[in-house]
Amino acid sequence: MGWFGLIAGALVGSLFGGGGSLIGGLIGNFAEEAIRGRKSKTDASREELYFLSALSAMLAKMAKADGRVSQSEINYVRNLFVNSGFSGEKYEYCIRIFRKAKDDVHSIYDYAADFAAHSPNREIRETLYGILWDLACADGSLSREELKILKELPPYLRISSARFNFEYRRRGGYSGSSSGSFKNGETQADPYAVLGKDRSASNEELKAAYREKAKKLHPDILRSQGLSEELLQKANEQMSILNEAWDAIRKERGI
């Protein structure tokens, strides 16, 4: 199915399980515009369309968190889409969703909860959360409003609240840096948070958690659940973080 046919399908509620989907409704609004404009065709899966819509909407809400969208945030969003390989109608679609969601009545928590309800892969949701952190830190600092959102967002995305502490510490305490290192003294990130476990977990529990997350980060799994080829690099970063965390745990425990 081409791009035009895909988004037009949202109008009849058959795309993502009916009218109860917030993001499906956002896609449906764009579909009406596409029909009037008679967009040409391009390739996209239904899952990819849903992910791109959720990503664009949540980026818009994060950028607007402090009441205004800064030039550095605009540049980050554009560079993210361009560097991810988006072009033509796909790029236009993401930008239009961003603009539409920026000023609509829904909150970032609404979009996060809706996306989590339709995205079974927690690793994809963690990848999206990491992208939101990158945007928030794009200007080298975090506003009080951005910090509040990032702290409150994990339950809505159905990811561990420990992920907030991990992202905070790997960025050097909100400095805007993103070394991702587990060897930075006071800014050392907690490798157990990456595995979604605490320090009381047994070696076997940790091994099982690592294997399960590594399996879900496999490119074939991510493709089947909506992550585009262009954004697989972001997921690869998650795999690198996972491996680094597992190495740190193994050295600590001697396993």
HUSUL-V817020 format. One record per helix or strand of 3 or more residues. SS is the DSSP state (2 for helix, 1 for strand). FROM is the first residue (numbers start at 1). TO is the last residue. If there is no record, write none. Layout:
ss = (SS SS)
from = (FROM FROM)
to = (TO TO)
//
This chain:
ss = (2 2 2 2 2 2 2 2 2 2 2 2 2 2)
from = (3 22 46 71 88 108 122 144 162 185 191 203 219 229)
to = (12 37 63 83 102 118 136 157 170 187 195 216 224 253)
//
